[in-house]
Amino acid sequence: MFKKIILLITTLFILFIALSLIILFLNIKPKISKVLINSKEIKVEIADTPKKQYKGLSNRDSLCQDCGMLFIFPDKAGRTFVMRNMLFPIDILWIDGEKIVKIDEELPLPISPEGGKYHSGQPVDYVLEVSNGFCQENNIKAGDRVEYLK
């Protein structure tokens, strides 16, 4: 009887560790998808939780030229983004549904670690951060449509 209890506890412990590692691995691996703007495909990392949205692109050295971070919000609201601990300049696209409503281009590196603040100016439910100059290089402007690809 005692051996069966020890065997059961050991088995449950191993299953717990294995499940914990699987969950940890799934949470570390970023979700990748794509968006399409003016026939330009952009690989995006999804920021859809408060923790991911707070961290954003902070403390990263760079972002590949055709990559971005897509912030997804459950509702439309005025948004304020802070370039906290940013190490490279970016463009920010403010998106209402499938339409770009505003672009803040070639944002400079912040002077202080707290970073500069940028506002959507109107309710949005998506925000896309891309490399500095990306919008100008690809002729992306307010009013353009965004297509979300899996």
Beta strands, then each sheet from edge to edge (+ up, - down):
strand 1: 32-37
strand 2: 40-47
strand 3: 67-77
strand 4: 80-82
strand 5: 90-96
strand 6: 99-107
strand 7: 117-119
strand 8: 124-131
strand 9: 146-149
sheet 1: 6+ 5- 8+ 3- 2- 1+ 9-
sheet 2: 4+ 7-
end
